[in-house]
Amino acid sequence: LLHAQWENGMIPSMVHVRSDLRAKEARRELWRALKRLHFIKAFKTIFKIISYRFQDKFFGVIHSKDTYSSGITQPPLIADAVWKIYEKTPDKNEGRKFLEETFGSMCDYYNWLDRERDKDKDGLITIYHSWETGADNSPRFDPIYGAVPKKFREWSYNLLYKFPVMQILKETDFKSSPFKCEAIDMNCYYYKNLKTLAKIAEELGENETAQTLLKRTDKTKKAILTKLWDKENEMFCDLGVIKGRKT
């Protein structure tokens, strides 16, 4: 997985095994990573994402062996994935080596989320496409997409495949993005995995890093409980950033 990490720290959600993105066979191979249940194969799956990372540590969505990629990320679950693999690895020396080899890339990714996706520094990360959540075209995002000017709605599809669009948004600090959402699920994943990354840091003796990560979890937890809780409906909600409306 980490072989596909962008150099900016971002991790993609899909990695194509074949270079021909339109080949029918590619669809069958797209989710082969889900079959990597053996711990050695699991190691290789994680490293595949790392090796394709881009300059700012971003992990993108779609990659092939020729590094074709979108400009959107995925639910930030890699810390949990790495820790689970470590727990299930029979040889703990091999497991520890795995933690050591992936730790830097994971830090790059979660630092990228903090740097590039939490511009207001409230502890919540922002998504710029609904597919970054894994919920894809869920109707929960309809109210937010409804705020998007018609001429930009085609981006709903193109953002997945056309990296230049995301590059343009990046160059303008994402101020021109027609979709911005502080999603409840993404931020819960973010909170949980920051805690897991802190646990990995402690396991590796990186105590100062662990304390820094735990401080970030406290900030994120507080923001989830205050900004994403809807008192009237007594439930947690997504927050549409552009209009400041819970949905």
PyRosetta script that sets phi, psi and omega in degrees:
from pyrosetta import init, pose_from_sequence

init()
pose = pose_from_sequence("LLHAQWENGMIPSMVHVRSDLRAKEARRELWRALKRLHFIKAFKTIFKIISYRFQDKFFGVIHSKDTYSSGITQPPLIADAVWKIYEKTPDKNEGRKFLEETFGSMCDYYNWLDRERDKDKDGLITIYHSWETGADNSPRFDPIYGAVPKKFREWSYNLLYKFPVMQILKETDFKSSPFKCEAIDMNCYYYKNLKTLAKIAEELGENETAQTLLKRTDKTKKAILTKLWDKENEMFCDLGVIKGRKT")
pose.set_psi(1, -46.1)
pose.set_omega(1, -175.3)
pose.set_phi(2, -72.2)
pose.set_psi(2, -11.7)
pose.set_omega(2, 173.7)
pose.set_phi(3, -65.4)
pose.set_psi(3, -20.9)
pose.set_omega(3, -178.9)
pose.set_phi(4, -98.1)
pose.set_psi(4, 5.2)
pose.set_omega(4, 178.8)
pose.set_phi(5, -65.8)
pose.set_psi(5, 136.4)
pose.set_omega(5, 175.2)
pose.set_phi(6, -71.3)
pose.set_psi(6, 157.9)
pose.set_omega(6, -179.5)
pose.set_phi(7, -67.7)
pose.set_psi(7, -14.9)
pose.set_omega(7, 177.4)
pose.set_phi(8, -85.0)
pose.set_psi(8, -6.6)
pose.set_omega(8, 178.3)
pose.set_phi(9, 111.1)
pose.set_psi(9, -16.6)
pose.set_omega(9, -176.6)
pose.set_phi(10, -70.6)
pose.set_psi(10, 142.3)
pose.set_omega(10, 178.4)
pose.set_phi(11, -110.7)
pose.set_psi(11, 132.5)
pose.set_omega(11, 178.8)
pose.set_phi(12, -81.5)
pose.set_psi(12, 163.1)
pose.set_omega(12, -179.6)
pose.set_phi(13, -95.8)
pose.set_psi(13, -18.6)
pose.set_omega(13, -179.9)
pose.set_phi(14, -133.9)
pose.set_psi(14, 142.0)
pose.set_omega(14, 177.7)
pose.set_phi(15, -127.9)
pose.set_psi(15, 118.2)
pose.set_omega(15, 177.8)
pose.set_phi(16, -80.3)
pose.set_psi(16, 134.9)
pose.set_omega(16, 177.5)
pose.set_phi(17, -77.1)
pose.set_psi(17, -34.6)
pose.set_omega(17, -178.2)
pose.set_phi(18, -102.0)
pose.set_psi(18, 153.1)
pose.set_omega(18, -178.7)
pose.set_phi(19, -77.9)
pose.set_psi(19, -25.8)
pose.set_omega(19, -179.3)
pose.set_phi(20, -83.9)
pose.set_psi(20, 100.2)
pose.set_omega(20, -175.3)
pose.set_phi(21, -66.7)
pose.set_psi(21, -19.2)
pose.set_omega(21, -177.2)
pose.set_phi(22, -97.6)
pose.set_psi(22, -2.6)
pose.set_omega(22, 180.0)
pose.set_phi(23, -67.3)
pose.set_psi(23, 139.4)
pose.set_omega(23, 179.8)
pose.set_phi(24, -61.8)
pose.set_psi(24, -35.5)
pose.set_omega(24, -179.3)
pose.set_phi(25, -62.6)
pose.set_psi(25, -28.2)
pose.set_omega(25, -177.8)
pose.set_phi(26, -61.8)
pose.set_psi(26, -33.0)
pose.set_omega(26, 179.9)
pose.set_phi(27, -63.9)
pose.set_psi(27, -37.9)
pose.set_omega(27, -179.8)
pose.set_phi(28, -71.6)
pose.set_psi(28, -28.9)
pose.set_omega(28, -177.2)
pose.set_phi(29, -90.0)
pose.set_psi(29, -11.4)
pose.set_omega(29, -171.7)
pose.set_phi(30, -55.4)
pose.set_psi(30, -42.8)
pose.set_omega(30, -173.6)
pose.set_phi(31, -103.9)
pose.set_psi(31, 23.6)
pose.set_omega(31, -178.9)
pose.set_phi(32, -59.3)
pose.set_psi(32, -24.8)
pose.set_omega(32, 179.4)
pose.set_phi(33, -60.0)
pose.set_psi(33, -26.2)
pose.set_omega(33, -179.2)
pose.set_phi(34, -66.7)
pose.set_psi(34, -19.3)
pose.set_omega(34, -177.4)
pose.set_phi(35, -89.9)
pose.set_psi(35, -2.5)
pose.set_omega(35, -174.4)
pose.set_phi(36, -80.6)
pose.set_psi(36, 67.9)
pose.set_omega(36, -174.5)
pose.set_phi(37, -87.7)
pose.set_psi(37, -26.3)
pose.set_omega(37, 175.8)
pose.set_phi(38, -67.9)
pose.set_psi(38, 138.7)
pose.set_omega(38, -170.3)
pose.set_phi(39, -63.3)
pose.set_psi(39, -34.0)
pose.set_omega(39, 178.1)
pose.set_phi(40, -66.1)
pose.set_psi(40, -43.8)
pose.set_omega(40, 178.2)
pose.set_phi(41, -66.9)
pose.set_psi(41, -33.5)
pose.set_omega(41, 177.4)
pose.set_phi(42, -63.7)
pose.set_psi(42, -41.0)
pose.set_omega(42, 175.9)
pose.set_phi(43, -54.9)
pose.set_psi(43, -48.6)
pose.set_omega(43, -175.9)
pose.set_phi(44, -63.9)
pose.set_psi(44, -37.2)
pose.set_omega(44, 179.3)
pose.set_phi(45, -63.4)
pose.set_psi(45, -44.2)
pose.set_omega(45, 178.4)
pose.set_phi(46, -62.8)
pose.set_psi(46, -45.9)
pose.set_omega(46, -177.9)
pose.set_phi(47, -65.8)
pose.set_psi(47, -29.2)
pose.set_omega(47, 179.8)
pose.set_phi(48, -60.5)
pose.set_psi(48, -41.0)
pose.set_omega(48, 179.1)
pose.set_phi(49, -67.9)
pose.set_psi(49, -40.6)
pose.set_omega(49, -178.0)
pose.set_phi(50, -60.3)
pose.set_psi(50, -41.3)
pose.set_omega(50, -170.3)
pose.set_phi(51, -68.9)
pose.set_psi(51, -19.1)
pose.set_omega(51, -179.5)
pose.set_phi(52, -101.9)
pose.set_psi(52, 17.8)
pose.set_omega(52, -178.5)
pose.set_phi(53, -68.2)
pose.set_psi(53, 157.6)
pose.set_omega(53, -178.4)
pose.set_phi(54, -103.7)
pose.set_psi(54, -179.7)
pose.set_omega(54, -166.9)
pose.set_phi(55, -61.7)
pose.set_psi(55, -31.1)
pose.set_omega(55, -177.2)
pose.set_phi(56, -99.2)
pose.set_psi(56, 19.3)
pose.set_omega(56, 174.3)
pose.set_phi(57, 74.8)
pose.set_psi(57, 13.9)
pose.set_omega(57, 177.5)
pose.set_phi(58, -71.2)
pose.set_psi(58, 139.6)
pose.set_omega(58, 172.7)
pose.set_phi(59, -107.7)
pose.set_psi(59, 113.5)
pose.set_omega(59, -173.3)
pose.set_phi(60, -82.0)
pose.set_psi(60, -168.6)
pose.set_omega(60, -174.6)
pose.set_phi(61, -100.3)
pose.set_psi(61, -51.5)
pose.set_omega(61, -175.9)
pose.set_phi(62, -118.4)
pose.set_psi(62, 129.8)
pose.set_omega(62, 177.2)
pose.set_phi(63, -138.1)
pose.set_psi(63, 153.3)
pose.set_omega(63, 167.3)
pose.set_phi(64, -124.0)
pose.set_psi(64, -176.7)
pose.set_omega(64, 178.4)
pose.set_phi(65, -65.8)
pose.set_psi(65, -16.2)
pose.set_omega(65, 176.4)
pose.set_phi(66, -95.4)
pose.set_psi(66, 13.0)
pose.set_omega(66, 176.9)
pose.set_phi(67, 62.4)
pose.set_psi(67, 33.5)
pose.set_omega(67, 171.7)
pose.set_phi(68, -69.8)
pose.set_psi(68, 135.0)
pose.set_omega(68, -173.3)
pose.set_phi(69, -149.4)
pose.set_psi(69, 152.3)
pose.set_omega(69, 168.1)
pose.set_phi(70, -87.2)
pose.set_psi(70, -176.5)
pose.set_omega(70, 179.0)
pose.set_phi(71, -113.1)
pose.set_psi(71, 21.0)
pose.set_omega(71, 179.4)
pose.set_phi(72, -116.1)
pose.set_psi(72, 155.1)
pose.set_omega(72, -176.3)
pose.set_phi(73, -100.3)
pose.set_psi(73, -160.4)
pose.set_omega(73, -174.1)
pose.set_phi(74, -137.7)
pose.set_psi(74, 171.7)
pose.set_omega(74, 173.9)
pose.set_phi(75, -55.0)
pose.set_psi(75, 131.8)
pose.set_omega(75, -172.9)
pose.set_phi(76, -78.8)
pose.set_psi(76, 69.5)
pose.set_omega(76, -174.7)
pose.set_phi(77, -105.6)
pose.set_psi(77, 5.8)
pose.set_omega(77, -171.2)
pose.set_phi(78, -66.2)
pose.set_psi(78, -30.9)
pose.set_omega(78, 178.7)
pose.set_phi(79, -64.0)
pose.set_psi(79, -43.7)
pose.set_omega(79, 176.4)
pose.set_phi(80, -61.9)
pose.set_psi(80, -41.6)
pose.set_omega(80, -179.2)
pose.set_phi(81, -61.8)
pose.set_psi(81, -46.1)
pose.set_omega(81, -179.8)
pose.set_phi(82, -63.7)
pose.set_psi(82, -42.6)
pose.set_omega(82, -178.8)
pose.set_phi(83, -65.4)
pose.set_psi(83, -40.0)
pose.set_omega(83, 178.7)
pose.set_phi(84, -63.7)
pose.set_psi(84, -41.2)
pose.set_omega(84, 177.4)
pose.set_phi(85, -62.2)
pose.set_psi(85, -43.3)
pose.set_omega(85, 178.8)
pose.set_phi(86, -59.3)
pose.set_psi(86, -44.8)
pose.set_omega(86, -178.8)
pose.set_phi(87, -62.9)
pose.set_psi(87, -33.6)
pose.set_omega(87, -176.0)
pose.set_phi(88, -90.9)
pose.set_psi(88, -5.2)
pose.set_omega(88, -178.1)
pose.set_phi(89, -75.7)
pose.set_psi(89, 120.6)
pose.set_omega(89, -177.7)
pose.set_phi(90, -60.9)
pose.set_psi(90, -42.2)
pose.set_omega(90, -179.1)
pose.set_phi(91, -90.9)
pose.set_psi(91, 105.5)
pose.set_omega(91, -175.0)
pose.set_phi(92, -68.3)
pose.set_psi(92, -24.3)
pose.set_omega(92, 174.2)
pose.set_phi(93, -65.9)
pose.set_psi(93, -42.2)
pose.set_omega(93, 175.9)
pose.set_phi(94, -64.3)
pose.set_psi(94, -40.4)
pose.set_omega(94, 179.9)
pose.set_phi(95, -63.0)
pose.set_psi(95, -43.4)
pose.set_omega(95, 179.5)
pose.set_phi(96, -65.5)
pose.set_psi(96, -39.2)
pose.set_omega(96, 177.4)
pose.set_phi(97, -61.0)
pose.set_psi(97, -39.2)
pose.set_omega(97, 177.5)
pose.set_phi(98, -61.7)
pose.set_psi(98, -44.4)
pose.set_omega(98, 177.4)
pose.set_phi(99, -60.2)
pose.set_psi(99, -45.0)
pose.set_omega(99, -178.3)
pose.set_phi(100, -62.4)
pose.set_psi(100, -39.1)
pose.set_omega(100, -175.4)
pose.set_phi(101, -77.4)
pose.set_psi(101, -21.4)
pose.set_omega(101, -179.0)
pose.set_phi(102, -102.6)
pose.set_psi(102, -16.6)
pose.set_omega(102, -172.3)
pose.set_phi(103, -58.9)
pose.set_psi(103, -47.1)
pose.set_omega(103, -178.2)
pose.set_phi(104, -60.8)
pose.set_psi(104, -42.7)
pose.set_omega(104, 179.8)
pose.set_phi(105, -66.6)
pose.set_psi(105, -37.7)
pose.set_omega(105, 177.8)
pose.set_phi(106, -66.1)
pose.set_psi(106, -41.8)
pose.set_omega(106, 176.7)
pose.set_phi(107, -60.1)
pose.set_psi(107, -42.3)
pose.set_omega(107, 177.4)
pose.set_phi(108, -57.0)
pose.set_psi(108, -42.8)
pose.set_omega(108, -177.2)
pose.set_phi(109, -66.7)
pose.set_psi(109, -50.4)
pose.set_omega(109, -178.0)
pose.set_phi(110, -69.9)
pose.set_psi(110, -27.6)
pose.set_omega(110, 172.3)
pose.set_phi(111, -70.0)
pose.set_psi(111, -35.5)
pose.set_omega(111, 176.2)
pose.set_phi(112, -62.8)
pose.set_psi(112, -43.9)
pose.set_omega(112, 178.1)
pose.set_phi(113, -59.7)
pose.set_psi(113, -43.1)
pose.set_omega(113, 179.1)
pose.set_phi(114, -65.7)
pose.set_psi(114, -40.7)
pose.set_omega(114, -175.1)
pose.set_phi(115, -78.1)
pose.set_psi(115, -44.7)
pose.set_omega(115, -171.8)
pose.set_phi(116, -98.9)
pose.set_psi(116, -22.2)
pose.set_omega(116, -175.1)
pose.set_phi(117, -114.4)
pose.set_psi(117, 2.8)
pose.set_omega(117, 175.3)
pose.set_phi(118, -128.4)
pose.set_psi(118, 65.5)
pose.set_omega(118, -173.8)
pose.set_phi(119, -67.2)
pose.set_psi(119, -30.4)
pose.set_omega(119, -180.0)
pose.set_phi(120, -88.8)
pose.set_psi(120, -1.1)
pose.set_omega(120, 175.2)
pose.set_phi(121, 56.2)
pose.set_psi(121, 39.0)
pose.set_omega(121, 176.9)
pose.set_phi(122, -95.1)
pose.set_psi(122, -2.2)
pose.set_omega(122, -179.9)
pose.set_phi(123, 98.2)
pose.set_psi(123, -8.4)
pose.set_omega(123, 179.5)
pose.set_phi(124, -104.8)
pose.set_psi(124, 138.4)
pose.set_omega(124, 177.2)
pose.set_phi(125, -93.3)
pose.set_psi(125, 149.4)
pose.set_omega(125, -177.7)
pose.set_phi(126, -106.8)
pose.set_psi(126, 138.5)
pose.set_omega(126, 172.2)
pose.set_phi(127, -101.1)
pose.set_psi(127, 149.6)
pose.set_omega(127, 179.6)
pose.set_phi(128, -113.5)
pose.set_psi(128, 7.5)
pose.set_omega(128, 174.9)
pose.set_phi(129, -159.2)
pose.set_psi(129, 137.4)
pose.set_omega(129, -177.1)
pose.set_phi(130, -62.0)
pose.set_psi(130, -27.4)
pose.set_omega(130, -178.0)
pose.set_phi(131, -69.0)
pose.set_psi(131, -14.6)
pose.set_omega(131, 177.7)
pose.set_phi(132, -66.5)
pose.set_psi(132, -20.0)
pose.set_omega(132, -179.2)
pose.set_phi(133, -83.7)
pose.set_psi(133, -19.2)
pose.set_omega(133, -171.9)
pose.set_phi(134, 88.6)
pose.set_psi(134, -10.3)
pose.set_omega(134, 176.4)
pose.set_phi(135, -86.7)
pose.set_psi(135, -5.3)
pose.set_omega(135, 174.5)
pose.set_phi(136, 48.6)
pose.set_psi(136, -112.9)
pose.set_omega(136, -173.0)
pose.set_phi(137, -95.9)
pose.set_psi(137, 35.4)
pose.set_omega(137, 179.4)
pose.set_phi(138, -59.0)
pose.set_psi(138, 139.8)
pose.set_omega(138, 178.1)
pose.set_phi(139, -62.6)
pose.set_psi(139, -12.8)
pose.set_omega(139, 177.7)
pose.set_phi(140, -60.9)
pose.set_psi(140, -23.6)
pose.set_omega(140, -178.2)
pose.set_phi(141, -93.4)
pose.set_psi(141, -3.8)
pose.set_omega(141, -177.6)
pose.set_phi(142, -57.1)
pose.set_psi(142, -43.9)
pose.set_omega(142, 179.6)
pose.set_phi(143, -61.2)
pose.set_psi(143, -32.6)
pose.set_omega(143, 179.9)
pose.set_phi(144, -76.6)
pose.set_psi(144, -43.7)
pose.set_omega(144, 176.2)
pose.set_phi(145, -64.3)
pose.set_psi(145, -26.4)
pose.set_omega(145, 179.0)
pose.set_phi(146, -64.4)
pose.set_psi(146, -19.3)
pose.set_omega(146, 178.9)
pose.set_phi(147, -86.3)
pose.set_psi(147, -1.7)
pose.set_omega(147, -177.1)
pose.set_phi(148, -87.0)
pose.set_psi(148, 127.0)
pose.set_omega(148, 176.2)
pose.set_phi(149, -54.6)
pose.set_psi(149, 142.5)
pose.set_omega(149, -174.5)
pose.set_phi(150, -54.0)
pose.set_psi(150, -39.7)
pose.set_omega(150, -176.0)
pose.set_phi(151, -65.4)
pose.set_psi(151, -16.7)
pose.set_omega(151, -179.5)
pose.set_phi(152, -100.6)
pose.set_psi(152, -5.6)
pose.set_omega(152, -172.4)
pose.set_phi(153, -67.5)
pose.set_psi(153, -23.3)
pose.set_omega(153, 176.8)
pose.set_phi(154, -64.0)
pose.set_psi(154, -19.9)
pose.set_omega(154, 177.6)
pose.set_phi(155, -62.3)
pose.set_psi(155, -25.1)
pose.set_omega(155, 178.2)
pose.set_phi(156, -50.4)
pose.set_psi(156, -34.4)
pose.set_omega(156, 177.8)
pose.set_phi(157, -94.2)
pose.set_psi(157, -45.1)
pose.set_omega(157, -171.4)
pose.set_phi(158, -68.4)
pose.set_psi(158, -27.0)
pose.set_omega(158, -179.4)
pose.set_phi(159, -59.5)
pose.set_psi(159, -29.6)
pose.set_omega(159, -177.6)
pose.set_phi(160, -69.1)
pose.set_psi(160, -32.4)
pose.set_omega(160, -171.2)
pose.set_phi(161, -110.3)
pose.set_psi(161, -19.9)
pose.set_omega(161, -172.7)
pose.set_phi(162, -111.5)
pose.set_psi(162, 96.0)
pose.set_omega(162, -179.9)
pose.set_phi(163, -58.8)
pose.set_psi(163, -36.4)
pose.set_omega(163, -178.7)
pose.set_phi(164, -54.2)
pose.set_psi(164, -32.6)
pose.set_omega(164, 178.6)
pose.set_phi(165, -62.1)
pose.set_psi(165, -46.4)
pose.set_omega(165, 179.6)
pose.set_phi(166, -67.3)
pose.set_psi(166, -31.1)
pose.set_omega(166, 177.4)
pose.set_phi(167, -65.1)
pose.set_psi(167, -40.9)
pose.set_omega(167, 177.6)
pose.set_phi(168, -62.2)
pose.set_psi(168, -44.4)
pose.set_omega(168, 179.2)
pose.set_phi(169, -62.7)
pose.set_psi(169, -40.6)
pose.set_omega(169, 179.5)
pose.set_phi(170, -61.6)
pose.set_psi(170, -41.3)
pose.set_omega(170, -177.9)
pose.set_phi(171, -66.1)
pose.set_psi(171, -22.5)
pose.set_omega(171, 177.8)
pose.set_phi(172, -102.9)
pose.set_psi(172, 18.1)
pose.set_omega(172, 179.3)
pose.set_phi(173, 60.8)
pose.set_psi(173, 28.2)
pose.set_omega(173, 178.3)
pose.set_phi(174, 62.0)
pose.set_psi(174, 13.2)
pose.set_omega(174, -179.6)
pose.set_phi(175, -65.4)
pose.set_psi(175, -26.2)
pose.set_omega(175, -178.2)
pose.set_phi(176, -92.2)
pose.set_psi(176, 1.9)
pose.set_omega(176, -178.9)
pose.set_phi(177, -64.1)
pose.set_psi(177, 129.6)
pose.set_omega(177, -179.3)
pose.set_phi(178, -81.2)
pose.set_psi(178, -6.1)
pose.set_omega(178, -179.7)
pose.set_phi(179, -133.8)
pose.set_psi(179, 118.7)
pose.set_omega(179, 176.5)
pose.set_phi(180, -139.3)
pose.set_psi(180, 128.0)
pose.set_omega(180, -176.6)
pose.set_phi(181, -147.0)
pose.set_psi(181, 132.2)
pose.set_omega(181, 169.5)
pose.set_phi(182, -93.7)
pose.set_psi(182, 92.7)
pose.set_omega(182, -171.5)
pose.set_phi(183, -81.4)
pose.set_psi(183, 137.6)
pose.set_omega(183, -176.7)
pose.set_phi(184, -64.0)
pose.set_psi(184, -43.4)
pose.set_omega(184, -177.7)
pose.set_phi(185, -67.8)
pose.set_psi(185, -44.1)
pose.set_omega(185, 179.6)
pose.set_phi(186, -59.1)
pose.set_psi(186, -39.8)
pose.set_omega(186, -177.5)
pose.set_phi(187, -76.1)
pose.set_psi(187, -29.4)
pose.set_omega(187, 172.7)
pose.set_phi(188, -68.4)
pose.set_psi(188, -41.6)
pose.set_omega(188, 175.2)
pose.set_phi(189, -60.4)
pose.set_psi(189, -43.4)
pose.set_omega(189, -178.6)
pose.set_phi(190, -60.5)
pose.set_psi(190, -47.1)
pose.set_omega(190, 179.0)
pose.set_phi(191, -60.1)
pose.set_psi(191, -50.6)
pose.set_omega(191, -177.6)
pose.set_phi(192, -61.3)
pose.set_psi(192, -41.3)
pose.set_omega(192, -175.9)
pose.set_phi(193, -78.6)
pose.set_psi(193, -25.7)
pose.set_omega(193, 170.5)
pose.set_phi(194, -63.2)
pose.set_psi(194, -39.6)
pose.set_omega(194, 177.5)
pose.set_phi(195, -64.8)
pose.set_psi(195, -41.0)
pose.set_omega(195, 179.1)
pose.set_phi(196, -66.1)
pose.set_psi(196, -40.4)
pose.set_omega(196, 178.4)
pose.set_phi(197, -63.8)
pose.set_psi(197, -36.2)
pose.set_omega(197, 175.9)
pose.set_phi(198, -63.8)
pose.set_psi(198, -38.5)
pose.set_omega(198, 177.2)
pose.set_phi(199, -63.5)
pose.set_psi(199, -41.3)
pose.set_omega(199, 177.5)
pose.set_phi(200, -64.0)
pose.set_psi(200, -41.6)
pose.set_omega(200, 178.4)
pose.set_phi(201, -59.6)
pose.set_psi(201, -44.2)
pose.set_omega(201, 178.2)
pose.set_phi(202, -62.7)
pose.set_psi(202, -40.8)
pose.set_omega(202, 179.1)
pose.set_phi(203, -60.1)
pose.set_psi(203, -33.3)
pose.set_omega(203, -178.5)
pose.set_phi(204, -92.7)
pose.set_psi(204, 3.3)
pose.set_omega(204, 179.4)
pose.set_phi(205, 79.8)
pose.set_psi(205, 14.0)
pose.set_omega(205, 178.9)
pose.set_phi(206, -91.9)
pose.set_psi(206, 66.8)
pose.set_omega(206, -170.8)
pose.set_phi(207, -67.1)
pose.set_psi(207, -35.9)
pose.set_omega(207, 179.3)
pose.set_phi(208, -65.7)
pose.set_psi(208, -42.2)
pose.set_omega(208, 176.8)
pose.set_phi(209, -63.8)
pose.set_psi(209, -40.4)
pose.set_omega(209, 179.3)
pose.set_phi(210, -59.9)
pose.set_psi(210, -43.5)
pose.set_omega(210, 179.8)
pose.set_phi(211, -65.3)
pose.set_psi(211, -38.9)
pose.set_omega(211, 177.5)
pose.set_phi(212, -63.0)
pose.set_psi(212, -42.5)
pose.set_omega(212, 179.7)
pose.set_phi(213, -65.6)
pose.set_psi(213, -40.2)
pose.set_omega(213, -179.9)
pose.set_phi(214, -65.9)
pose.set_psi(214, -34.4)
pose.set_omega(214, 175.3)
pose.set_phi(215, -63.8)
pose.set_psi(215, -37.6)
pose.set_omega(215, 177.9)
pose.set_phi(216, -67.2)
pose.set_psi(216, -35.9)
pose.set_omega(216, 178.9)
pose.set_phi(217, -65.3)
pose.set_psi(217, -38.7)
pose.set_omega(217, 178.6)
pose.set_phi(218, -60.8)
pose.set_psi(218, -42.2)
pose.set_omega(218, -179.6)
pose.set_phi(219, -65.7)
pose.set_psi(219, -42.7)
pose.set_omega(219, -179.8)
pose.set_phi(220, -67.1)
pose.set_psi(220, -42.3)
pose.set_omega(220, 178.7)
pose.set_phi(221, -59.4)
pose.set_psi(221, -45.8)
pose.set_omega(221, 180.0)
pose.set_phi(222, -61.7)
pose.set_psi(222, -41.1)
pose.set_omega(222, -179.1)
pose.set_phi(223, -67.6)
pose.set_psi(223, -38.8)
pose.set_omega(223, 177.8)
pose.set_phi(224, -61.7)
pose.set_psi(224, -44.8)
pose.set_omega(224, -176.2)
pose.set_phi(225, -70.7)
pose.set_psi(225, -25.8)
pose.set_omega(225, -177.4)
pose.set_phi(226, -100.0)
pose.set_psi(226, -46.9)
pose.set_omega(226, -174.1)
pose.set_phi(227, -85.8)
pose.set_psi(227, -28.9)
pose.set_omega(227, -174.0)
pose.set_phi(228, -104.4)
pose.set_psi(228, 1.0)
pose.set_omega(228, 177.2)
pose.set_phi(229, -92.0)
pose.set_psi(229, 128.2)
pose.set_omega(229, 178.7)
pose.set_phi(230, -102.4)
pose.set_psi(230, 107.3)
pose.set_omega(230, -176.9)
pose.set_phi(231, -63.8)
pose.set_psi(231, -40.1)
pose.set_omega(231, -176.6)
pose.set_phi(232, -62.8)
pose.set_psi(232, -44.5)
pose.set_omega(232, -178.1)
pose.set_phi(233, -94.7)
pose.set_psi(233, -4.9)
pose.set_omega(233, 179.3)
pose.set_phi(234, 52.5)
pose.set_psi(234, 53.8)
pose.set_omega(234, 178.3)
pose.set_phi(235, -158.2)
pose.set_psi(235, 159.1)
pose.set_omega(235, 174.8)
pose.set_phi(236, -82.6)
pose.set_psi(236, 144.0)
pose.set_omega(236, -175.1)
pose.set_phi(237, -134.9)
pose.set_psi(237, 165.4)
pose.set_omega(237, 167.1)
pose.set_phi(238, -77.2)
pose.set_psi(238, 155.5)
pose.set_omega(238, 177.0)
pose.set_phi(239, -119.7)
pose.set_psi(239, 115.5)
pose.set_omega(239, 174.5)
pose.set_phi(240, -74.0)
pose.set_psi(240, 114.9)
pose.set_omega(240, -171.9)
pose.set_phi(241, -69.0)
pose.set_psi(241, -38.9)
pose.set_omega(241, -175.1)
pose.set_phi(242, -62.1)
pose.set_psi(242, -46.1)
pose.set_omega(242, -179.0)
pose.set_phi(243, -100.4)
pose.set_psi(243, -6.7)
pose.set_omega(243, -179.9)
pose.set_phi(244, 65.5)
pose.set_psi(244, 32.9)
pose.set_omega(244, -175.0)
pose.set_phi(245, -113.3)
pose.set_psi(245, 133.1)
pose.set_omega(245, 175.3)
pose.set_phi(246, -76.7)
pose.set_psi(246, 138.8)
pose.set_omega(246, -179.9)
pose.set_phi(247, -133.1)
pose.dump_pdb("model.pdb")
